[in-house]
Amino acid sequence: MIKMKTLAGLLLVMGAIVSFGRAGWIAVKAELAQILIKQAWAETLESGKNVKPWQWADTWPVGRLVHPNSNTDLYVLEGAQGNSLAFGPGRHANSGELGSATSVIGGHKDTHFAFLADVNIDDALQLQTRNGLWHPYKVAAKRIVDIEESALQLTLNEQKLYLVTCYPFHTIAQENSLRLVVELKPS
């Protein structure tokens, strides 16, 4: 009986080690991805060309977004599909070029766009575009939209920036149609 308890305990400890090892590996990959994305952005600024952060990537950095109040510094990736959003916020492919037209950037509420929970009207954000220029923006509005009931209601043909994430924050709901839309205007 004692041997059975010892064996069961040993199996539980081994299972915990394997689980923590996998979680640690995911964290290491996430940190490495940010380093590679930062390097790709530096090469993009230098060359003016799209530079993938790793050879098989299906995205590349197209901008850098800074919110000084929350000490947030993010690289914006091309595309807002799930495989891009795993590594950072993504520019919706159907929106305008960053810094020059109406642009939409999406991100996950529990990772890169978690800072949006505490963003206030008139907060300053800076957007760096691939030409190296910094574009100052101010938060003009924050609203919650149920995408099953209406569209996001974005103003097109103006130099605006929209940051979009799921809402509410701090929930684990899988099926959620609410979105937080943060509208920014050039300042």
Rosetta blueprint (number, residue, H / E / L):
1 M L
2 I H
3 K H
4 M H
5 K H
6 T H
7 L H
8 A H
9 G H
10 L H
11 L H
12 L H
13 V H
14 M H
15 G H
16 A H
17 I H
18 V H
19 S H
20 F H
21 G H
22 R H
23 A H
24 G H
25 W H
26 I H
27 A H
28 V H
29 K H
30 A H
31 E H
32 L H
33 A H
34 Q H
35 I H
36 L H
37 I H
38 K H
39 Q H
40 A H
41 W H
42 A H
43 E H
44 T H
45 L H
46 E H
47 S H
48 G L
49 K L
50 N L
51 V L
52 K L
53 P L
54 W L
55 Q L
56 W L
57 A L
58 D L
59 T L
60 W L
61 P E
62 V E
63 G E
64 R E
65 L E
66 V E
67 H E
68 P H
69 N H
70 S H
71 N L
72 T E
73 D E
74 L E
75 Y E
76 V E
77 L E
78 E E
79 G L
80 A L
81 Q L
82 G H
83 N H
84 S H
85 L H
86 A L
87 F L
88 G L
89 P L
90 G E
91 R E
92 H L
93 A L
94 N L
95 S L
96 G L
97 E L
98 L L
99 G L
100 S L
101 A L
102 T L
103 S E
104 V E
105 I E
106 G E
107 G L
108 H L
109 K L
110 D L
111 T L
112 H L
113 F L
114 A H
115 F H
116 L H
117 A H
118 D H
119 V L
120 N L
121 I L
122 D L
123 D L
124 A E
125 L E
126 Q E
127 L E
128 Q E
129 T E
130 R L
131 N L
132 G L
133 L L
134 W E
135 H E
136 P E
137 Y E
138 K E
139 V E
140 A E
141 A E
142 K E
143 R E
144 I E
145 V E
146 D E
147 I L
148 E L
149 E L
150 S L
151 A L
152 L L
153 Q L
154 L L
155 T L
156 L L
157 N L
158 E L
159 Q L
160 K L
161 L E
162 Y E
163 L E
164 V E
165 T E
166 C E
167 Y L
168 P L
169 F L
170 H L
171 T L
172 I L
173 A L
174 Q L
175 E L
176 N L
177 S L
178 L E
179 R E
180 L E
181 V E
182 V E
183 E E
184 L E
185 K E
186 P E
187 S L
